[in-house]
């Protein structure tokens, strides 16, 4: 657990003993991992400085403070009038016995990362220091950033090309995964975003399943990503995880929702006109608060894209989410007595690929019939991305009576740089084949209910 003593032997091969206290890294870096020039930050980003201060100063216990661990050059790069960094214990690493600091208040001198972490794990610091943040420079980051004691990396990712002479190692994405990523901001003509990566595996070896393949079953033990395990993060970062938008909406329904009858007779509680926006630049918004059958999600998406309306195609792959609506009893109950079992009618895939075509049954060849909305969407994204009418609709009023189930996810609008839809997986597919970067997903819910 974060903050606990680590007594195991280091197997990462970087020469750093496993620390007795874990830490988090806070850094700003360019795409090629540049972090400094001539001993200074080669950029002036007020929001980045504010982010740095908020992360490193804030504590959950007002009686404690955090420690910032830095190399001698990083210390000397801080303007004299601003050091030591206020509200934090400044731990400066140096091998020079003659290193002189004018004031000893809120400053410690240590000879190595290992000795500093050992000192902070002992009294009195273990009682007074809440979190430890490594803030640079290059040599310290090379030693710490992917080491076993690093719980999280808070990085301001600078997209603009800037000349640097000091660099840090790349983040090991087989060990760290994004927790939170902000939308890009621009300051002083520099575009950047804030991203927090958390350690989800102790080593790169755990990133593969036993047979060497990636594991797509979110229900497996190795695939679990549980929010509560990362409560060691600074409170503002922990609560920025985008799943909290969903959880807050659930809480709003519990507190202020309206009771409503439904076709099943069970009844629901609902809220009208809700919206969630997810950043797709680093993450995919798959729930962790319930078990999600990820393979089923992917297979259903590919089934939609193919234009199929045959539920048996999914059944043969072990996907049974449409079985109930494709059963003989259900089709008879809604008046589709002539419909073959398994035939769902002109549902999502048919509307995406053959909008306006006359539906007969699930066996017919509809090639060249109707309007291929998905093809049109991709064509416009590639050839006219500024078009405000890049729209895909699964709602076809004239076909509703022929569908085993009218569409819930009924409408998508794709905007250049801004993506608005409920059909998230489909848009990830479009981003892939169009050669453009995915941006964000805005989920507009006419009726959010459970």
N, C-alpha and C positions, 0 to 999 in steps of 0.2 A: 504493500500500500504506500501511497505517496507520503513522504515525510518519515517513514519508518526506517530503522537501521537496516542496512543491507550488509550481510555478513558472508555472502557467497563469493566464490573466486571469480574474477573477471575473465570472461571468455571472448571478449570482443577484439582482442589482439592489438589494442591501441596503447597499451602500456599504462593505462590509468586504473589504479586499484578501484574496486567497487566502493563507492562512497558510503559513509555511515549516515549521510543525510542526503535526500534527493533534492533536486532543484529544477527550476524552469529557466529557459533561455528567453531573453528579450532582445531583439535585434532588428535592424532595418538593412535590407540588402537588395541589390539589383538582380536581374535575371541570371547574370553570370556570377552571382554571390559576392559581388564587390561591396565592402562595408566602410571603406575609408580612403582618404587621399591626403597625403602629407600630414598624417596624424590627426586629421579632423574629419567631420562629416561633410561630404561634398554636396550637400543639399540643405535647404532651409525649409522644413515642413512643420509648421506650427501644430497641425493636428497630430502629427507623429509624436512630437514632444509631449503633447497633452496625453496621448495614449500611453506613452512610456511612463509618465508620472503617475497616471491613474492606476496602471497595472502594478507598479512597484511600490507605491505608497499605501494603497488601500489594504486594510486588514479587516477580518470579520470580528476580531477581538480588539476593542479599543485600547486595551492595556498592553498590547504587543505592537511590535513594528516588524518590518521585513528587512532582510539583508540583501545588498547588491554586491556581487562579487565581480571584480574587474582586474585587469592587468595594469601595470604601472603606466604604460603609454596611454591607456584609456583614461586613467586618472589625470594624467598631465594634459590630456586633450580637453578636459572640462575647464571652462573659464574659471580663473582663480576665485572670482567673487561668487561662484555658484558651487564651490566644493568646500566641504563634503556635501553630497546631495542631501538636502534636508529631509527629515522625517524617516530616514532609513539608516541602518548600520552599514557604513561603507567598508568593505573588505578589499584591501588592495594587495595584489600578489606581486612580489618582487624577490629576486634572488640577491639583490644588492643590499649589503649590510649597512651601507651608508645612506640609504634612502631616507630623506627627512621630510616630515610633514609638520606644518606649523602648529596645527592643533590636533590633539589626540581625541577630541570629543567626537563620538560617533564614527571613529575610524579604527580599524584593526589592520595590522600588517601580518601577512602570512607568506610563507615561502613557496607554497604549492597549492593546487586545487585540493588535493587529498588532505593536506593538513588543515586547510580552511574549513572543509566540510566536517572533518573530525572535531575541530574546535567548536563549530556551531552546533554539533550534536551533543556537546557536553554542557554541563551547568557552568555559568548561569544562562548561556545563550539558548539552550534547548527549551528554557522556560519563557524567555522573553522575545524570541524571534519566531514569527509565524511561518514565513515562507522565505526561501532563498532564490534569488534571481541572478543568473550569470548574464552580464551585459557586455562582455568583450574584453580585449580586442581579438584580433585574428588568431594569435597563438592559443589563447584560452579557449576560443570557440572550437578550434581544431581538436582540442583535447576533450571537450565536454559535450559537443552538440549531439552526437549519436551514441554517447556512452550510456551504459545501463542505468546510471543515476538520473538521467534526464527524463523527467515526466512529461514535459510539454515545451513547445517552441512557439513563442509569440513573435511573428515576423511581419514587418511592414514590407510588403513585396513591391518594389519599385519597378514599374514597367518601362519607364523612360531610360534610354541608354545614357549612362554617366560614367566618365572615366574614373577608375579607382586603382590604387596600388596595394590595397590590403583586401584579402579575401577570406571567406569562411568556407568550410566544406558544404557540399550539397546535403540536403536533408535526406535521410534514408526512408523512402516512402514505403518500403516493405515493412518497416517497423512503426512509422508514424502515419497517422491518418488525420485529415482535416476535421476539426471540431466546429469551427466557425470561420466564415469568410465574409468580410464586408463587401459592399458594392464599391467599385472604384471611386476615388476622389481625385481631384486635380488641384494642386497648389503650386504656385510659382512655375506653371507650365510643366509640372511633373505629375504624372499619373501613377497612382499606387493604391494598394488596398491592404487591409489588416487581415491576417489569417492566423489562426491558432491550430497547431498540430499537436495531437496527443499520442503518447505511446500506447499502442494496442497489443504489441507483442514484445517479448523480452529480447528477441533476436530475429534476424531475417529468415532463419530456418523455419520459424513457425508460420511464415507467410504462404507456404504451400501445404496442401493436404498430403496425406500419406502417399498417394499415388503420383504426386508431383503436379497435379492439376489444381487450378483455382477452384475454391469451394464456393458455389453459388447458393447453397442451402442456408438461409439465414436462421434456420432452426437448429443448426448444428452447434456444438459447443465452441468450435473454433471460429464460427462466424458471428458470434454474439458481440454486440456493441452496446453495452448497457450504460445509460446516462449516469446513474448514481455512482458508478465507479470513478467518475471524474470530478467528484465534488471538491477535490483538492484545488481545482482551478480558482483563480480570482472570481469573486461573485459575479461581476459584470460579464465576464467571459463565459462562465458556466451557464448563466441564464440567457446568453445570446444564442445558444444552440437553437436552430430553427424549429425543432420539434416542439419547443415550448409554445410556439404560436398555436399549434394544434391543441396542446394541452390546455392553454388558456381559453380557447374556444369551447372545449369540452366543459371546462369549469363555468363558463358563462351560461351554457345551456342548462347545467345543473342548477345554477343560481337563479337564472332569469328566463329560462326557456318556456315556450308555450306548448301545452299538451295538444296533440293532434291525432286524430284517427287515421288509419292507413288501410290499404287493401288487404293486409294480412290479418287484421283484427287485433294485432298486438298493441298498436299505438306507439307513438313516438313523442319525444320532446325536441323542439326545433327552434332555430333562430334564423331569421330572414336576412339576406344580404351581407353575408360575411365574406372576408377575403384574406388570403394568405399569400405572401410572396417569398419565394425561395431562390437563393443564389445557386446557380448550376455551374459556376466557374470551377469549383473545387469539389462539390459534394452532390449526392443524389438523395432526395428527401424520402427515404424509406423508413417507416416507423420502427422504433425500437421498443415502444411500450406495449406492443402486441406482436405475436408471431406472424410474420409475413412470408408467404410461400413464394419466394423470389423466382424460382424456376417457372411457377405458374404464371406470374406476372409477365415474364418475358415471352413465354410460349403463347399466351393469349394475345399479346401485342403483335407478334409475328403472324398469328392467325388473322387478326384484323387486317394487317397490311396486305395479306394474300387475297383478301376479298372473300374469304370462305364464310359460309353461314352454316356449316355442318358441324354440330357439336361432337360428332363421333371422331372427328379429326383430333380434337383435344382429348377425348376419352382414351384413345389409343396411346396417348403419351402420358397417361396417368393424371390428366388435368380434368377435374370434375366440377368446376365452378358453374358450368352451364347445364349440368345434368337435370336439375329440377325443372328449369324452364323448357327443356327439350323432351321431357317425358310424355308418354302417351296420355296419361291422366291430366297433366297440366294443359297440353295442347287442346284436348277435348273440352276442358273447363272454360277456355276462353273462346270457344267456337271454331277452332281450327281443326275440325274433325277430319278433313281430307288431307291434312299435312302429315307427311311421314315422320315417325319418331326420330328425333335428332335434328330435324330441319327447323331452324330458328326463324326463318323468314329474312326479310331485307334489313338485318340489323347492322351494326357498326361497319363491318368490313364492306358490305354491299354498298352502303351509302358513300363511304370514302372512295370506292373505286368505280362505282357504276350508278351514281346519283341520277335519278330520272328514268332509269331503265325499267321495263316491265318485269316484275319478279314472277317466276314460275315455280321453281323448286331448287333445292341445294345441289342438284346434279347437272343443271344446265350450264352451258358454256356462254358466259356473258362478255367474252372478249369483244372490244370495240363498241359495246353498248353503254349508253348513259354517259355521264361526265365523270372523268377520273379526277376527283378533287385532289387526291394526294399527289399525283403527277403534276397538276397545275400549281399546287403550293410549292413544290420543289423547284419547278421551272421559274416561278416568279422570284423565289429567294435567290436563285443563282443569277438571274438575268435582270431583275428589277427589284432589288431588295428594299427600295424606298417606297414601294407600293403599299398604301394603307389598306388595301383590300385583299390581303393574303389571308383568306378565311377558309376554314374547313368546317362543314356542318354535318352532324349525324341526324339532325332533326328534319325529317321529311314528312309533313302532315299527311300527305296522301298515302303514305306507306305504313303509318302507325298501326292501323288495324290489322296489318299482315305480319307484324312483328310479334315474336313470342314475348318480348320485353322491350318497351320503348326505351330510348337512350337516356341514361343518367348523365353521362359525360357527352354533352350534345354539341358543343361549339368551341372552336379554337380560332384565335386570331394571332397571327405571327407578325411581329414588327421587328424591323432591323434594329438590333441591339437590345430590344425589349420584347420578350416573348410572353404572351398572355394566353393561358389555356388550362384545361383540366387534363388534357391528353399528354401528360408529361413524357411517357416513354416514346410516343410517336415523334415528339419534337426532338428527343435525343437522337433518334434514328435519322431525322431530317438533317440535323446538324452534322452527322457523320457523313452522309452521302453528298451533301451540298458543299462540304469543305469549309464551312463557316464555324466560328466558335459559338458555343452555347452561352447564353447570358443569364437570364433569370426566368422563373416560372411563377406566374401570378394566378393563383387558384381562386376564382370567383364563384362563390357558392350561393345560388339563389335560395336554397333551403338546406342549412346544415343541421342534421338531425341524428338521433340515435334512440 
